Every structure is written in structure tokens, then in C-alpha cells.
Amino acid sequence: MTRTRSWDWVCTNSRYSGGVINPIVEAAASSQGNNESLPIQQEAPTDSSTLKTRNVRVDQVAQTIVLAVLYAVPVLMCIHAAMVNDPDIWWHLRTGEWMLAHHSVPRVDPYSGALHGSRWLAYSWVFELVAVKLFQWLGLAGIVTYTSAMILAITVAIFHLLRRLQMDFSQVILLTFCACFSMARLYSPRPWLFTVLFFILEMDILMQARKTGRVRELLWLPLIFALWANVHIQFIDGLLVLGLAWAEALAARWGITSANTLARPKWMGLALVGSLLATLLNPFGWRIYQAAYELATQAGALNKISELQALPFRTMADFVILLLALGSVAALAWQRRLLLFETALLGLAAVLTFRSQRDVWVMAVVGVVILASTIAGRETAAFRLPKLGTAIALLAAGLTMPAGFRIMQVNNARLATDLAKSLPVNAVEAVRAKGYAGPLYNDYNWGGYLIWALRMPVSIDGRAAFYGDQRLDRSMATWNAEPDWESDAQLTSAGLVIGPAKSALTQILRMDPRFQLVYEDKVAAVFVARR
């Protein structure tokens, strides 16, 4: 040990003398190094490089597993909920069936008793064809399959959007989960899931165009809006956001410093015009905007239909939405300068979300976009996920769907049993067996199912804009047995009444000599008029 230390001292102090290498000592040092020092010094970097490579691979595997879990959790939530008792999916299915039979899109109402033949635009016709085909192939399980597949697509789209805005893998995972969890009340078989998906895709394109100035992805927007306008009426929200992006580009051109975009106003303007024109590629042309206006101006429905009312803040998901909103405000304030697009976007999201709980998706998406684009990420938590890992995570989540159906025993038999617990399934069978005739007077929430199952003109159903505020008010006042309930002309002329067994009107009709109770179970009661 003493000899080795002495030799190291000689090498250190004798190899260099005034900046000149001593050749004798250098040769001796080389010989000594060949025997002792060099093998150790050559292995050290090799071990460090191997360890670093091993850590990267471990991170890649870990991030793949975490991503697979992230994708799978919302899917399993949908399967566990197994939402088939949605009141509106049934008239959507009937409309899809009608289109398959008639090879056209309905432009007048075929379902209502009082308003039969009135103008009605089936603006969600693409969704209705998809839904009825899934139902024909898979039965009730097809409804759950639609919801689960759409939620998986939404989760993947959110992750992709945030990944391009934020380098921190853990932040992207957390924000994606928060967005999906906060939208849990929307996990139902409705066309609005397409709106959520298309809005996320639009935001992804716009954020990248603003960030990089490259406009190639803007070419996708007209295609998205052409499909969007044939699936759900809320493509209007997407046009508003695109208009905000164009306004920001104009502000940047005029030298307004709060406009934080590299996109040129010409290209944003062309994208907006192209998207507007693309929305006219639907069976109804410009009249689809008339339908959108009627929906937007129907103020009465906001206070009567639960999904249109404000957030009740009774679930954890509602408070997550609130936290996303407050966090976005704090993140923008922390920038210490006005970000024009983000601030306007947050204001729009706040108005839509806190006005109607059906639109919580707007704040969910906008909130995580603002947080991901303004909060600095940690380099130590950077993405190490390879493309193969992303594909594996998506494949694993896709396989989770059939596995979830089997493990949770979600099948058509169980779904039919669950459906009969909340909708008048057995009552409809009794009416069919006895051959009771209409006109039918029914509850608002059951109109859609009766359109599908009873195939009899209904007094009202979930198409609130079609019936208008006055008919909605009249129907709800009657079913609540308010003082003027007997003045309802549709009730007095009805030959058949189907309503909830515990409703106020049902209790009154039990004692009304004009009607006879002919069927009752825990869910529904059926009355026929005494003639």
C-alpha cells in the first residue's frame, strides 16, 4: 500500500515539470497504469453509462405502466357505472332506426302526439346511426361500449394535448386524470362526448399553431368541424374558440403585447372561414344555426332540466372543477402580464361551465391546458416514454374494456335488469299485452324510452328545444300536481297515462273517477281513461 501511494506521488509530481512531460516518468506511469490503474479507470465510465441506461429503461417501463393505468381507469369507471338508463339515448336510438328504415334524415317530428309533423332537425344524426348500429350488434352492452370507447379516446386526446405543452410527465398524468375525473358526470351515452373529443383536438391544434407558428395542422380544422356539425350542436363552442385565436393573431399583428402567439392572422382567418363553411356540409345547411340559436335562447329549460342547471357541488368531481378554475386564475395571475387568448378562453369556460353542469367539460379542458402551459416542469421528471410504450399503454387499456365487462359481469341480462329498476320496462310490456290505446300522456323523463319501447306518440320527451318552455312548464306543473293540473288539455284527452309510481300526479289519479289504475309496480303506474 505504501509503495503504491509513493508511486502515485511520483507520477503526479514528476510527469509535469514546468508544463513539459518527463518521458521516463510517463513511460513508467503508463507501465504502472497498465497493471493497476487503467483497468479501474476504464470500468468506471462503463459502469456509470450502464447504470444510466438501466435507469432510463426503468423509467420507460414505469411511465408505460402509469400511462396504461391512466388510460384504463376512466374506461373501468364507465363500465362500472354501466349507464343504460339515460333518458335521451332511447329516442336517439329510435331516430337511428328510423333513418336506417327510410334512408334519409328526418326533418319533421315523427314521435310527438301534439306536434307530429312539426319542423325538427335531427342534427345528431351521425351519432344516432353509430349508436343504433352498436345496439343492433351488441344489445344493451353496445351502449356501454360506446361510452367506454369515447372516454378512452377523450383520455388519450387530453394526454396528447398536455404532453405537447408540458415536459413534466408527472404533471401531465395528474392533470389528465383531474380532467377526466372532473367530467365523470358526463360519462353517459350522449353525442356530447363527440363534442368533448373534437374540442380537445381543436385545442391541441390551436395551441401548437400559436406556440410554433406552423400552420399545417390548421388544415385539419375544417374536417373536424364538418364532422362535428353532423354529430352535435355544440360545434358552436368550437367556432367561438377559433374566433378567439384569430382575434389574438390580429392583436399580435397590431403590436398588442398581451397577444402571445406566433400564428399569422391570415392563416387563422382562413382556418375560421374554412371551418364555418365546413359546418354547412350537413343535411340542413344554414338552418343548423337556427337550431343552435333556439337552444341557446331557451332560458326556461335551464331551471327545470337537471343537466342544464348549475353545478350543485355535491360530488368531489364538482370541487375538482372549481380547483381547476381557481388554479387557472392563479397561474395566469402569476405570469404578471395579460395573456389575451388564455384569459378570454378562461372567461368563456367559466360562463359555460358554471351556467350549466352539462358543460363542465369546457372548464376541465381549458383549466388543464392553462396549467400545463404556464407551470414550469421539472427536468428530472421529463418524458422518457418511447412511442412503443405509448402504443403498449393504449393496447393495454383497450384490452381492459372486454376484461372489465367480464370481471364486473356487465352483460345484457344484468343491464336489462338494471334498466327495469329505473324505467317503465314492465309497464310497457303490460300495455302491449293488454293492447291499451292512446293518446298517451307521459312523464318528461320517460318520453324517450316510450318512443323506443312503446312505439306510440308521446306527449313530451327529452327534446326540450323542440317542445319549448311553455309545454315544458305545463307538463312539469301537471306531474307535480300544482293547483291548475286539471287544466292540462293533453291529460284530459289522454286515453293512457304512464308515470312514476311515486309522483304527485299518480297519487291524485288513483282517486280520480276519470281514470282507472290497471298496472303498478315499484317503478311505474299505468292508468286508462274510463270511457
Phi, psi and omega per residue, in radians:
M1 nan -0.717 3.133
T2 -1.145 -0.678 3.137
R3 -1.125 -0.726 -3.118
T4 -1.135 -0.762 3.126
R5 -1.106 -0.706 3.138
S6 -1.122 -0.745 -3.135
W7 -1.123 -0.688 3.102
D8 -1.093 -0.653 3.137
W9 -1.165 -0.712 3.123
V10 -1.103 -0.760 -3.127
C11 -1.115 -0.702 -3.076
T12 -1.207 -0.691 -3.012
N13 -1.673 -0.194 -3.054
S14 -1.944 -0.298 -3.110
R15 -1.181 -0.555 -3.101
Y16 -2.093 2.254 3.079
S17 -2.395 1.776 -3.106
G18 1.136 0.541 3.102
G19 1.493 0.042 -3.140
V20 -1.875 2.326 -3.133
I21 -1.355 2.286 3.047
N22 -1.428 1.965 -3.030
P23 -1.140 -0.583 -3.111
I24 -1.174 -0.857 -3.120
V25 -1.158 -0.581 -3.132
E26 -1.131 -0.718 3.127
A27 -1.163 -0.737 3.122
A28 -1.115 -0.696 3.133
A29 -1.126 -0.635 3.126
S30 -1.157 -0.724 3.125
S31 -1.135 -0.790 3.133
Q32 -1.098 -0.693 -3.121
G33 -1.155 -0.576 3.139
N34 -1.138 -0.496 -3.110
N35 -1.538 -0.574 -2.989
E36 -2.233 -1.002 -2.882
S37 -1.345 -0.805 -2.968
L38 -1.095 -0.712 3.112
P39 -1.000 -0.687 -3.138
I40 -1.186 -0.743 -3.109
Q41 -1.221 -0.467 3.100
Q42 -1.346 -0.547 -3.108
E43 -1.351 -0.506 -3.066
A44 -1.037 -0.924 3.124
P45 -1.120 -0.570 3.113
T46 -1.100 -0.784 3.116
D47 -1.093 -0.730 -3.139
S48 -1.119 -0.747 3.130
S49 -1.149 -0.716 3.112
T50 -1.104 -0.748 3.132
L51 -1.109 -0.704 3.135
K52 -1.135 -0.757 3.106
T53 -1.090 -0.702 3.128
R54 -1.131 -0.698 3.117
N55 -1.136 -0.683 3.103
V56 -1.091 -0.757 3.139
R57 -1.142 -0.683 3.091
V58 -1.093 -0.757 3.105
D59 -1.087 -0.718 3.133
Q60 -1.094 -0.767 3.120
V61 -1.130 -0.771 -3.123
A62 -1.098 -0.771 -3.138
Q63 -1.177 -0.592 3.066
T64 -1.107 -0.753 3.139
I65 -1.144 -0.780 3.138
V66 -1.080 -0.722 3.135
L67 -1.154 -0.692 3.097
A68 -1.070 -0.723 3.104
V69 -1.135 -0.742 3.119
L70 -1.028 -0.784 3.130
Y71 -1.156 -0.636 -3.004
A72 -1.375 -0.569 -3.030
V73 -1.048 -0.881 3.109
P74 -1.065 -0.605 3.100
V75 -1.090 -0.797 3.137
L76 -1.155 -0.576 3.060
M77 -1.086 -0.728 3.111
C78 -1.133 -0.785 -3.117
I79 -1.140 -0.696 3.124
H80 -1.129 -0.700 3.115
A81 -1.207 -0.631 3.097
A82 0.809 1.018 -3.057
M83 -1.341 1.761 3.040
V84 -2.100 -0.076 -3.119
N85 -1.696 0.328 3.059
D86 -1.056 2.295 -3.035
P87 -1.216 -0.381 -3.050
D88 -1.690 -0.384 -3.081
I89 -1.037 -0.444 -3.018
W90 -1.310 -0.692 3.069
W91 -1.293 -0.443 2.993
H92 -1.119 -0.767 3.115
L93 -1.093 -0.725 3.140
R94 -1.123 -0.649 3.105
T95 -1.160 -0.719 3.065
G96 -1.071 -0.722 3.097
E97 -1.118 -0.706 3.117
W98 -1.066 -0.747 -3.129
M99 -1.158 -0.679 3.105
L100 -1.128 -0.591 -3.134
A101 -1.346 -0.630 -3.034
H102 -1.800 -0.146 3.137
H103 0.960 0.707 3.090
S104 -2.754 2.972 3.120
V105 -1.787 2.255 -3.101
P106 -1.147 2.404 3.086
R107 -2.039 -0.144 3.039
V108 -2.293 2.776 -3.043
D109 -1.304 2.237 3.072
P110 -1.848 0.060 -2.949
Y111 -2.004 -0.498 -3.003
S112 -1.439 2.566 3.074
G113 -1.341 -0.931 -3.067
A114 -1.346 -0.543 -3.043
L115 -1.934 0.360 -3.117
H116 -0.999 2.256 3.134
G117 1.565 -0.078 3.099
S118 -1.277 2.770 -3.122
R119 -1.096 2.253 3.102
W120 -2.655 2.268 -3.104
L121 -1.842 2.071 3.094
A122 -1.459 1.288 -2.998
Y123 -1.285 -0.158 3.076
S124 -1.800 0.607 -2.968
W125 -1.127 -0.588 3.120
V126 -1.153 -0.770 3.080
F127 -1.035 -0.730 -3.086
E128 -1.145 -0.619 3.062
L129 -1.196 -0.728 3.103
V130 -1.089 -0.781 -3.080
A131 -1.141 -0.778 -3.088
V132 -1.218 -0.576 3.074
K133 -1.144 -0.747 3.083
L134 -1.092 -0.688 3.128
F135 -1.143 -0.703 3.125
Q136 -1.172 -0.594 -3.129
W137 -1.396 -0.727 -2.953
L138 -2.079 -0.079 -3.082
G139 1.274 -2.593 3.137
L140 -1.055 -0.535 3.102
A141 -1.098 -0.426 3.092
G142 -1.137 -0.557 3.102
I143 -1.155 -0.776 3.122
V144 -1.178 -0.628 3.109
T145 -1.081 -0.754 3.104
Y146 -1.015 -0.887 -3.096
T147 -1.069 -0.786 -3.101
S148 -1.132 -0.757 -3.133
A149 -1.146 -0.694 3.125
M150 -1.171 -0.679 3.113
I151 -1.162 -0.647 3.064
L152 -1.094 -0.778 3.125
A153 -1.097 -0.691 3.121
I154 -1.129 -0.749 3.137
T155 -1.094 -0.790 3.113
V156 -1.077 -0.726 -3.121
A157 -1.156 -0.710 3.103
I158 -1.102 -0.780 3.136
F159 -1.058 -0.771 3.127
H160 -1.095 -0.735 3.112
L161 -1.041 -0.862 -3.074
L162 -1.278 -0.534 -3.137
R163 -1.098 -0.571 -3.138
R164 -1.438 -0.089 3.115
L165 -1.893 -0.381 -2.985
Q166 -2.372 2.324 -3.116
M167 -1.495 -0.295 -3.053
D168 -1.470 1.982 -3.103
F169 -1.064 -0.764 -3.095
S170 -1.133 -0.662 3.096
Q171 -1.148 -0.722 3.139
V172 -1.116 -0.740 3.111
I173 -1.079 -0.817 -3.106
L174 -1.111 -0.802 -3.111
L175 -1.169 -0.667 3.099
T176 -1.103 -0.758 3.117
F177 -1.115 -0.742 3.134
C178 -1.065 -0.735 3.128
A179 -1.096 -0.812 -3.123
C180 -1.165 -0.731 -3.128
F181 -1.146 -0.692 -3.097
S182 -1.212 -0.304 3.109
M183 -1.687 0.259 -3.032
A184 -1.026 -0.539 -3.136
R185 -1.195 -0.219 3.138
L186 -1.681 0.073 -3.119
Y187 -1.332 1.196 -3.129
S188 -2.428 2.784 -3.036
P189 -1.367 1.307 -3.124
R190 -2.181 2.759 3.090
P191 -1.207 -0.239 -3.133
W192 -1.118 -0.322 3.074
L193 -1.122 -0.585 3.033
F194 -1.140 -0.685 3.105
T195 -1.063 -0.770 3.118
V196 -1.053 -0.802 -3.121
L197 -1.102 -0.822 -3.107
F198 -1.177 -0.588 3.095
F199 -1.139 -0.706 3.110
I200 -1.118 -0.771 3.109
L201 -1.075 -0.716 3.100
E202 -1.092 -0.784 3.130
M203 -1.087 -0.680 3.115
D204 -1.056 -0.794 -3.138
I205 -1.148 -0.802 -3.093
L206 -1.152 -0.740 -3.119
M207 -1.112 -0.650 3.125
Q208 -1.274 -0.667 3.092
A209 -1.109 -0.698 3.112
R210 -1.200 -0.616 -3.055
K211 -1.349 -0.690 -3.011
T212 -1.885 -0.372 -3.066
G213 1.435 -0.102 3.106
R214 -1.383 2.367 -2.972
V215 -1.969 0.068 -3.083
R216 -1.033 -0.693 -3.112
E217 -1.186 -0.364 3.115
L218 -1.083 -0.372 3.134
L219 -1.126 -0.361 3.115
W220 -1.305 -0.379 -3.013
L221 -1.082 -0.821 3.095
P222 -1.022 -0.649 3.104
L223 -1.129 -0.761 3.112
I224 -1.064 -0.791 -3.096
F225 -1.227 -0.549 3.074
A226 -1.079 -0.737 3.094
L227 -1.289 -0.712 -3.107
W228 -1.013 -0.748 -3.088
A229 -1.193 -0.258 3.110
N230 -1.779 0.050 -3.102
V231 -2.016 -0.757 -3.068
H232 -2.697 2.518 -3.016
I233 -1.230 -0.292 -3.073
Q234 -1.415 0.315 2.939
F235 -1.064 -0.330 3.090
I236 -1.009 -0.692 3.121
D237 -1.065 -0.700 3.118
G238 -1.127 -0.659 3.096
L239 -1.142 -0.649 3.103
L240 -1.068 -0.759 -3.140
V241 -1.162 -0.699 3.095
L242 -1.112 -0.646 3.057
G243 -1.107 -0.659 3.081
L244 -1.113 -0.707 3.125
A245 -1.127 -0.672 3.098
W246 -1.172 -0.726 3.113
A247 -1.084 -0.668 3.102
E248 -1.138 -0.702 3.120
A249 -1.101 -0.686 3.074
L250 -1.118 -0.735 3.135
A251 -1.096 -0.682 3.105
A252 -1.135 -0.649 3.111
R253 -1.131 -0.576 3.138
W254 -1.465 0.014 3.054
G255 1.562 0.249 3.102
I256 -1.334 2.083 -2.997
T257 -1.211 -0.408 -3.129
S258 -1.298 -0.157 3.093
A259 -1.474 1.802 -3.027
N260 -1.753 1.275 -3.103
T261 -2.557 2.591 3.047
L262 -1.819 -0.062 -3.122
A263 -1.300 2.422 3.131
R264 -1.432 2.447 -3.090
P265 -1.057 -0.516 -3.138
K266 -1.066 -0.796 -3.084
W267 -1.280 -0.653 3.064
M268 -1.117 -0.693 3.116
G269 -1.132 -0.729 3.098
L270 -1.127 -0.666 3.087
A271 -1.103 -0.699 3.124
L272 -1.154 -0.819 3.136
V273 -1.115 -0.774 3.118
G274 -1.063 -0.686 3.136
S275 -1.212 -0.692 3.079
L276 -1.045 -0.812 3.123
L277 -1.132 -0.628 -3.131
A278 -1.134 -0.568 3.136
T279 -1.169 -0.315 3.119
L280 -1.385 -0.116 3.107
L281 -1.456 1.178 3.128
N282 -2.467 2.898 -3.077
P283 -1.111 -0.247 -3.031
F284 -1.965 -0.062 3.114
G285 1.074 -2.406 -3.082
W286 -1.171 -0.338 -3.105
R287 -1.115 -0.276 3.087
I288 -1.139 -0.493 3.081
Y289 -1.268 -0.527 3.040
Q290 -1.129 -0.729 3.090
A291 -1.115 -0.683 3.109
A292 -1.117 -0.701 3.124
Y293 -1.125 -0.730 3.131
E294 -1.102 -0.678 3.096
L295 -1.160 -0.755 -3.077
A296 -1.191 -0.500 -3.062
T297 -1.719 0.092 3.122
Q298 -1.523 1.470 -3.031
A299 -1.271 -0.540 -3.054
G300 -1.084 -0.604 -3.101
A301 -1.166 -0.434 -3.111
L302 -1.069 -0.521 -3.088
N303 -1.656 -0.100 -3.031
K304 -2.042 -0.526 -3.112
I305 -1.720 2.174 -2.967
S306 -1.031 -0.719 -3.084
E307 -1.223 -0.287 3.115
L308 -1.654 -0.152 -3.124
Q309 -1.373 2.930 -3.125
A310 -1.201 2.825 3.128
L311 -1.027 2.283 -3.134
P312 -1.471 -0.229 -3.084
F313 0.915 0.972 3.080
R314 -2.037 -0.064 3.127
T315 -2.243 2.802 3.128
M316 -1.082 -0.601 -3.128
A317 -1.064 -0.630 3.114
D318 -1.108 -0.688 -3.136
F319 -1.289 -0.498 3.033
V320 -1.125 -0.694 3.060
I321 -1.037 -0.767 3.122
L322 -1.091 -0.744 3.124
L323 -1.118 -0.685 3.087
L324 -1.096 -0.696 3.122
A325 -1.145 -0.836 -3.141
L326 -1.157 -0.688 3.103
G327 -1.105 -0.644 3.108
S328 -1.167 -0.709 3.087
V329 -1.070 -0.794 -3.136
A330 -1.123 -0.703 -3.129
A331 -1.137 -0.703 3.106
L332 -1.209 -0.665 3.114
A333 -1.142 -0.590 -3.119
W334 -1.173 -0.380 3.131
Q335 -1.206 -0.345 3.095
R336 1.052 0.392 2.982
R337 -2.714 2.653 -3.079
L338 -1.315 2.147 3.009
L339 -1.739 1.850 -2.929
L340 -1.045 -0.931 -3.069
F341 -1.148 -0.826 -3.098
E342 -1.115 -0.694 -3.140
T343 -1.163 -0.785 3.111
A344 -1.122 -0.678 3.135
L345 -1.124 -0.739 3.119
L346 -1.138 -0.687 3.093
G347 -1.086 -0.760 3.094
L348 -1.087 -0.748 3.141
A349 -1.101 -0.699 -3.140
A350 -1.120 -0.754 -3.134
V351 -1.102 -0.833 -3.083
L352 -1.208 -0.768 -3.045
T353 -1.220 -0.843 -3.059
F354 -1.446 -0.045 3.015
R355 -1.526 -0.636 -3.067
S356 -2.572 2.211 -3.093
Q357 -1.175 -0.305 3.083
R358 -1.163 -0.341 -3.088
D359 -1.831 0.430 3.121
V360 -1.089 -0.395 -3.132
W361 -1.067 -0.496 -3.108
V362 -1.120 -0.871 3.123
M363 -1.184 -0.616 3.128
A364 -1.035 -0.798 -3.114
V365 -1.310 -0.843 -3.103
V366 -1.105 -0.713 -3.126
G367 -1.048 -0.848 -3.112
V368 -1.230 -0.520 3.083
V369 -1.136 -0.794 -3.138
I370 -1.135 -0.753 -3.141
L371 -1.137 -0.746 -3.114
A372 -1.175 -0.562 -3.074
S373 -1.539 -0.187 -3.087
T374 -2.005 -0.410 -3.120
I375 -1.576 2.252 -3.139
A376 -1.237 2.415 3.127
G377 -1.650 2.895 3.126
R378 -1.620 2.313 3.116
E379 -1.153 -0.540 -3.123
T380 -1.203 -0.328 3.133
A381 -1.901 0.486 -3.081
A382 -1.189 2.843 3.116
F383 -1.153 2.278 2.989
R384 -2.162 0.223 -3.027
L385 -1.344 2.070 3.093
P386 -1.368 2.873 3.119
K387 -1.047 -0.633 3.106
L388 -1.106 -0.660 3.114
G389 -1.113 -0.689 3.095
T390 -1.102 -0.752 3.125
A391 -1.128 -0.697 3.127
I392 -1.127 -0.735 3.125
A393 -1.086 -0.732 3.123
L394 -1.159 -0.732 3.113
L395 -1.094 -0.751 3.127
A396 -1.088 -0.727 3.111
A397 -1.154 -0.660 3.093
G398 -1.108 -0.684 3.100
L399 -1.231 -0.381 3.098
T400 -1.109 -0.516 -3.068
M401 -1.099 -1.018 3.102
P402 -1.105 -0.589 3.105
A403 -1.134 -0.697 3.112
G404 -1.115 -0.715 3.085
F405 -1.030 -0.747 -3.090
R406 -1.265 -0.816 -3.077
I407 -1.141 -0.725 -3.124
M408 -1.507 0.047 3.099
Q409 0.957 0.776 3.073
V410 -1.594 1.778 -3.138
N411 -2.368 3.066 -3.058
N412 -1.106 -0.623 3.142
A413 -1.135 -0.815 3.139
R414 -1.166 -0.711 -3.137
L415 -1.118 -0.660 3.099
A416 -1.128 -0.661 3.100
T417 -1.147 -0.775 3.114
D418 -1.117 -0.660 -3.132
L419 -1.088 -0.698 -3.115
A420 -1.200 -0.233 3.127
K421 -1.429 -0.255 -3.080
S422 -2.266 -0.272 3.130
L423 -2.138 2.745 -3.021
P424 -1.351 0.994 -3.108
V425 -1.123 -0.888 -3.102
N426 -1.235 -0.565 3.102
A427 -1.127 -0.709 3.105
V428 -1.102 -0.723 3.102
E429 -1.078 -0.673 3.120
A430 -1.161 -0.722 3.116
V431 -1.104 -0.742 3.119
R432 -1.134 -0.732 -3.116
A433 -1.111 -0.666 -3.112
K434 -1.527 -0.285 3.126
G435 1.251 0.567 3.136
Y436 -1.151 2.440 -3.088
A437 -1.846 2.808 3.120
G438 -1.475 -2.807 0.066
P439 -1.104 2.579 -3.074
L440 -1.644 2.386 2.969
Y441 -2.078 2.175 -2.989
N442 -2.404 2.901 3.078
D443 -1.298 2.588 -3.112
Y444 -0.997 -0.803 -3.048
N445 -1.247 -0.308 -3.116
W446 -1.750 -0.083 -3.088
G447 -1.025 -0.740 -3.124
G448 -1.087 -0.769 -3.139
Y449 -1.173 -0.662 -3.142
L450 -1.189 -0.565 3.034
I451 -1.032 -0.731 -3.111
W452 -1.342 -0.846 -2.942
A453 -1.544 -0.668 -3.040
L454 -1.604 -0.448 -3.139
R455 0.979 0.754 3.128
M456 -2.248 2.452 3.108
P457 -0.957 2.341 -3.067
V458 -1.767 2.829 3.099
S459 -1.440 -0.488 3.138
I460 -2.891 2.719 3.064
D461 -2.656 -2.962 -2.985
G462 -1.264 0.004 3.119
R463 -1.442 1.332 -2.987
A464 -1.056 -0.734 -3.112
A465 -1.133 -0.569 -3.140
F466 -1.181 -0.710 -3.086
Y467 -1.436 -0.520 3.119
G468 1.479 2.855 -3.063
D469 -1.102 -0.681 -3.063
Q470 -1.110 -0.798 3.128
R471 -1.214 -0.620 3.063
L472 -1.070 -0.827 -3.137
D473 -1.052 -0.755 -3.114
R474 -1.113 -0.785 -3.129
S475 -1.120 -0.805 -3.099
M476 -1.196 -0.624 3.083
A477 -1.120 -0.668 3.132
T478 -1.184 -0.815 -3.115
W479 -1.205 -0.407 3.037
N480 -1.517 0.026 3.110
A481 0.973 0.766 3.066
E482 -1.223 2.860 -2.944
P483 -0.882 -0.537 -3.101
D484 -1.752 0.449 -3.057
W485 -1.061 -0.541 -3.088
E486 -1.251 -0.227 -3.121
S487 -1.488 0.031 3.137
D488 -1.270 1.944 -3.070
A489 -1.135 -0.592 3.141
Q490 -1.176 -0.620 3.113
L491 -1.212 -0.799 -3.088
T492 -1.148 -0.459 3.123
S493 -1.659 0.002 -3.072
A494 -1.276 2.512 3.003
G495 -1.759 -0.278 -3.098
L496 -2.527 2.325 3.121
V497 -2.190 2.201 3.069
I498 -2.190 2.114 -3.107
G499 -2.644 2.956 3.107
P500 -1.019 2.428 -3.068
A501 -1.099 -0.471 -3.060
K502 -1.819 0.158 -3.131
S503 -1.269 2.764 -3.118
A504 -1.116 -0.716 -3.136
L505 -1.112 -0.682 3.126
T506 -1.034 -0.715 -3.133
Q507 -1.146 -0.636 3.131
I508 -1.251 -0.726 -3.110
L509 -1.142 -0.397 3.073
R510 -1.020 -0.546 -3.089
M511 -1.841 0.042 -3.112
D512 -1.474 2.156 -3.101
P513 -1.195 -0.231 -3.137
R514 -1.380 -0.284 -3.083
F515 -2.236 2.646 3.125
Q516 -2.137 2.267 3.088
L517 -1.334 2.088 -3.088
V518 -1.999 -0.232 3.101
Y519 -2.764 2.524 3.073
E520 -2.754 2.433 2.960
D521 -2.409 -2.894 -3.095
K522 -1.227 -0.288 -3.062
V523 -1.786 -0.861 -2.940
A524 -2.330 2.773 3.020
A525 -2.246 2.500 -3.127
V526 -2.139 2.234 3.095
F527 -2.097 2.562 2.994
V528 -2.111 2.608 -3.122
A529 -1.317 2.446 3.050
R530 -1.438 2.103 -3.119
R531 -1.847 nan nan
